[in-house]
Amino acid sequence: MLIETVQLKKHFTLGRGQILHAVDGVSIAIEENEILGLVGESGSGKSTFGKALIGLHARTSGEAFYNGELLPARFSPKDHLHYSRELQMIFQDPYSSLNPRMTVLEIIGEGLRIQGQHSKSQIRDQVADWLSKVGLHADHMSRYPHEFSGGQRQRIGIARAMIIGPKFVVCDEPISALDVSVQAQIINLLEELKQSMGLTLLFIAHDLSMVRYVSDRMAVMYLGTLVETGPADDVFFEPKHPYTQLLIESNPEPDPKLERTRPHIPIKGEITSPINMKPGCRFADRCPKVMEHCKTVTPAVTSLSDNHTVSCHLYQ
């Protein structure tokens, strides 16, 4: 098991006794060379979980393990230097995640420079090599982020993360800001890098069809908790949790004629406030199958098969 979390929590104190439960007890395991797709609405805690997992956010409680080694709850500068060789992140916004005052050479080569084990010429050679791998050119090294398109900037972000040679990468919605044609290119690039480098990926996205295509397993998050996990095809074609079912039903059909005739069941209401959460199912206020005790009793994780789990009172 390369990555494992046990009841990982990340809360933010807002003052006046208010606590925002961004991630609230997530336990999950990711095998080596596996792609785990993490889906859910905006505000469900996906990005916060990814950042807490690799030390960009200090964990409130719970444990996170990398290759059997317990990761610190709060990373020190020394921890960041040590684990950055193994754990990296591709950020959602390919523009704001790149320093506009740095050239492409400085951005991609920064990790190697901080490690202090490479000369300037070696860093330049490796940056040129990685620019070629992600479909850019060596003469782009002297340019700045604003001189590139969104897809090109995302490729620069990918090169920056991969040049260190990590084993685990959190891909935080790396295609959400890109055109459809560019999305396919980025997905194919990540798949090629996974095969050539033996990468393990946590792939965070909104597009369920894309997640199902790229992932080995899928995890569905709602309001800081996991409601369903399992093989990608099982979760996509045979969803068990009411929230997962509604998410799948909201996914558009590629055929316009079928899409026009298909019945739509929208998810009612807005996502509940994550401040000062009370016991009970997080989805109870919006669930079409809600029962009275759903509002007061937090559902336990139920195993439907060896690798398909759901947190719902309907299955207990």
C-alpha positions in Angstrom: 0.0 0.0 0.0 1.7 3.2 -1.1 -0.8 5.8 0.4 -3.2 5.3 3.3 -5.2 7.6 5.5 -7.0 6.8 8.7 -9.7 9.1 9.9 -7.9 12.1 8.4 -9.5 15.4 9.4 -8.9 19.0 8.5 -10.8 21.7 10.3 -10.5 25.5 10.0 -11.2 27.6 13.1 -13.3 30.7 12.0 -13.6 32.4 15.4 -16.6 32.8 17.7 -16.8 29.1 18.2 -17.3 28.3 14.6 -15.3 25.4 13.1 -15.4 24.5 9.4 -15.2 20.8 8.8 -13.5 20.7 5.5 -12.4 17.1 5.7 -14.0 15.0 8.4 -12.6 11.5 8.9 -11.5 10.2 5.5 -10.0 6.7 5.5 -8.7 5.4 2.2 -5.9 3.3 0.7 -4.2 3.7 -2.7 -2.2 0.9 -4.2 1.1 1.5 -5.9 0.7 2.4 -9.6 -3.0 2.9 -9.1 -5.1 5.9 -10.2 -7.8 6.8 -7.6 -10.4 9.2 -8.9 -12.0 11.5 -6.3 -15.2 13.2 -7.3 -17.9 15.4 -5.7 -19.4 18.9 -5.9 -17.5 22.1 -5.3 -17.1 22.6 -1.6 -17.0 18.8 -0.8 -13.4 18.9 0.5 -11.6 17.2 -2.4 -8.8 19.7 -2.8 -8.4 20.2 0.9 -8.0 16.4 1.4 -5.3 16.3 -1.3 -3.4 19.2 0.2 -3.6 17.7 3.7 -2.5 14.4 2.5 0.8 15.7 1.1 1.5 18.3 3.8 0.3 21.5 2.2 -2.3 21.7 5.0 -1.5 20.6 8.6 -3.8 17.8 9.6 -6.2 18.5 12.5 -6.2 14.8 13.5 -6.0 11.3 12.0 -3.0 9.7 10.3 -1.5 9.6 6.8 1.0 7.0 5.7 3.4 7.0 2.7 4.8 3.6 1.9 4.1 2.5 5.4 5.8 5.5 7.0 3.7 7.9 9.1 3.7 11.4 7.6 4.0 14.4 10.1 0.7 16.1 10.9 2.5 19.4 10.3 5.3 19.5 7.8 8.5 21.4 8.7 10.7 22.9 6.0 12.9 19.9 6.4 9.9 17.6 5.9 8.9 19.4 2.8 12.4 19.1 1.4 12.5 15.4 2.1 9.0 14.4 1.0 8.9 16.7 -2.1 11.1 14.1 -3.8 8.2 11.5 -3.4 5.0 13.6 -3.2 4.0 16.3 -5.6 0.9 18.1 -6.7 -0.5 19.5 -10.0 -2.7 22.4 -9.2 -6.1 23.3 -10.6 -5.4 26.8 -12.0 -2.5 26.6 -14.4 -1.9 30.3 -14.2 -2.1 31.3 -10.5 0.0 28.3 -9.5 2.9 29.6 -11.6 5.0 32.6 -10.4 4.5 35.3 -13.1 8.0 36.8 -12.2 9.8 33.5 -13.0 10.8 32.1 -16.3 9.8 28.6 -17.4 13.4 27.5 -16.7 13.2 28.8 -13.1 9.7 27.4 -12.5 10.4 23.9 -13.7 13.9 23.7 -12.4 13.2 25.2 -8.9 12.7 21.7 -7.3 16.1 20.5 -8.6 17.7 23.8 -7.5 16.3 23.5 -3.9 17.6 20.0 -3.6 21.1 21.3 -4.3 22.4 18.2 -6.1 22.5 19.5 -9.7 24.6 22.1 -11.5 23.0 24.9 -13.5 23.8 23.1 -16.8 22.3 19.9 -15.5 19.1 21.6 -14.4 18.9 23.3 -17.8 19.3 20.0 -19.6 16.6 18.3 -17.5 14.2 21.2 -18.0 14.7 21.0 -21.8 14.1 17.3 -21.6 10.9 17.7 -19.7 9.6 20.4 -21.9 10.0 18.0 -24.8 8.2 15.2 -22.8 5.2 17.5 -22.2 5.0 18.7 -25.8 6.7 22.0 -25.5 10.1 23.2 -26.9 13.4 24.0 -25.2 13.3 27.6 -26.5 10.3 28.2 -24.2 12.6 28.2 -21.2 13.2 31.9 -21.4 9.5 32.9 -21.5 7.1 33.8 -18.7 3.8 32.1 -17.9 1.6 34.9 -19.4 3.1 34.1 -22.8 1.4 30.7 -22.9 -2.1 29.3 -23.4 -4.0 27.6 -20.6 -3.1 24.1 -21.9 0.6 25.0 -22.2 0.7 26.4 -18.7 -0.8 23.2 -17.4 1.9 21.3 -19.2 4.5 23.5 -17.5 2.9 22.7 -14.1 3.0 19.0 -14.9 6.7 19.2 -15.9 7.4 21.1 -12.6 5.8 18.3 -10.6 7.3 15.4 -12.5 11.0 16.6 -12.9 11.7 15.6 -9.3 10.7 12.0 -10.1 7.9 11.6 -7.5 6.1 8.3 -6.8 2.7 9.9 -5.8 1.1 12.9 -7.4 -2.2 14.7 -6.4 -3.8 16.0 -9.6 -6.2 18.7 -8.4 -8.7 19.1 -11.2 -5.8 19.5 -13.8 -8.2 19.7 -16.7 -11.2 21.8 -15.4 -9.9 25.1 -16.8 -9.0 23.7 -20.2 -10.8 23.2 -23.6 -12.1 19.7 -24.3 -9.5 19.0 -27.0 -6.7 20.1 -24.6 -8.2 18.0 -21.8 -7.8 14.9 -23.8 -4.1 15.8 -24.5 -3.4 16.3 -20.8 -5.1 13.1 -19.8 -3.2 11.1 -22.4 0.0 12.8 -21.2 -0.7 11.8 -17.6 -1.4 8.2 -18.6 1.9 8.0 -20.5 3.8 9.4 -17.5 2.1 7.0 -15.2 3.2 4.0 -17.4 6.7 5.3 -17.9 7.4 6.5 -14.4 5.3 4.0 -12.4 3.3 6.8 -10.9 0.5 6.6 -8.4 -2.2 9.3 -8.8 -5.0 10.9 -6.9 -7.1 12.4 -9.7 -9.5 15.0 -8.5 -12.2 16.1 -11.0 -15.8 17.0 -11.5 -16.3 15.2 -14.8 -17.4 11.7 -13.8 -17.0 10.3 -17.3 -13.4 11.5 -17.4 -12.7 10.1 -14.0 -14.2 6.8 -14.9 -12.1 6.7 -18.0 -8.8 7.5 -16.4 -9.2 5.9 -12.9 -8.8 2.3 -11.6 -11.0 3.1 -8.6 -13.4 5.9 -7.8 -14.2 7.6 -4.5 -17.2 9.9 -4.1 -16.9 12.7 -1.5 -19.7 14.8 0.0 -19.2 17.5 2.6 -15.8 16.2 3.9 -16.7 12.5 4.0 -16.5 9.6 1.6 -19.9 8.2 0.7 -18.9 5.5 -1.8 -15.7 3.9 -3.0 -15.1 1.1 -5.5 -13.8 0.1 -8.9 -14.5 2.9 -11.4 -16.8 0.9 -13.6 -18.8 -0.4 -10.6 -19.3 3.0 -9.1 -20.2 4.6 -12.5 -22.5 1.9 -13.8 -23.9 0.6 -10.6 -23.9 3.4 -8.0 -25.3 2.6 -4.6 -25.4 5.8 -2.6 -28.2 8.1 -3.5 -25.8 11.0 -3.9 -23.6 9.0 -6.3 -26.8 8.0 -8.3 -27.8 11.6 -8.6 -24.3 12.6 -9.7 -24.3 9.9 -12.4 -27.8 10.9 -13.6 -26.7 14.5 -13.9 -23.8 13.4 -16.2 -24.8 14.4 -19.8 -25.1 11.9 -22.6 -22.7 12.4 -25.5 -25.6 11.8 -28.0 -27.7 15.1 -28.2 -30.9 13.1 -29.2 -30.6 10.8 -26.2 -29.8 13.7 -23.9 -33.0 15.5 -24.9 -35.2 12.5 -24.2 -33.5 11.4 -21.0 -35.3 12.3 -17.8 -33.4 14.6 -15.4 -33.6 14.4 -11.6 -31.7 17.4 -10.2 -30.1 17.3 -6.8 -32.4 19.5 -4.7 -31.1 22.3 -2.5 -27.6 23.6 -1.9 -24.7 21.7 -0.2 -25.1 22.0 3.6 -22.9 24.4 5.5 -19.8 22.6 6.8 -19.6 24.8 9.9 -20.2 23.1 13.2 -21.5 19.8 11.7 -23.9 17.7 13.7 -24.3 13.9 13.7 -26.3 12.3 11.0 -25.9 11.7 7.2 -24.4 14.7 5.5 -26.7 14.2 2.5 -29.9 13.8 4.5 -31.3 17.3 3.7 -31.1 16.7 0.0 -31.6 12.9 -0.3 -34.8 11.6 -2.0 -34.6 8.4 0.0 -34.1 10.0 3.5 -35.3 8.3 6.6 -35.9 9.8 10.0 -32.8 8.4 11.6 -30.6 9.6 8.7 -30.9 13.0 10.3 -29.4 12.0 13.7 -27.3 8.9 13.2 -24.1 9.0 11.2 -24.0 6.0 8.8 -21.1 3.5 9.1 -19.1 2.2 6.2 -20.7 -0.9 4.7 -18.8 -3.3 2.5 -20.9 -4.4 -0.4 -18.1 -6.6 -1.9 -14.4 -7.0 -1.4 -13.6 -3.5 -2.7 -16.9 -1.7 -3.0 -18.1 0.3 0.1 -20.9 2.7 0.8 -21.8 4.9 3.8 -25.7 4.8 3.8 -28.4 3.6 6.2 -30.1 1.9 3.2 -27.5 -0.9 3.3 -27.1 -1.4 7.0 
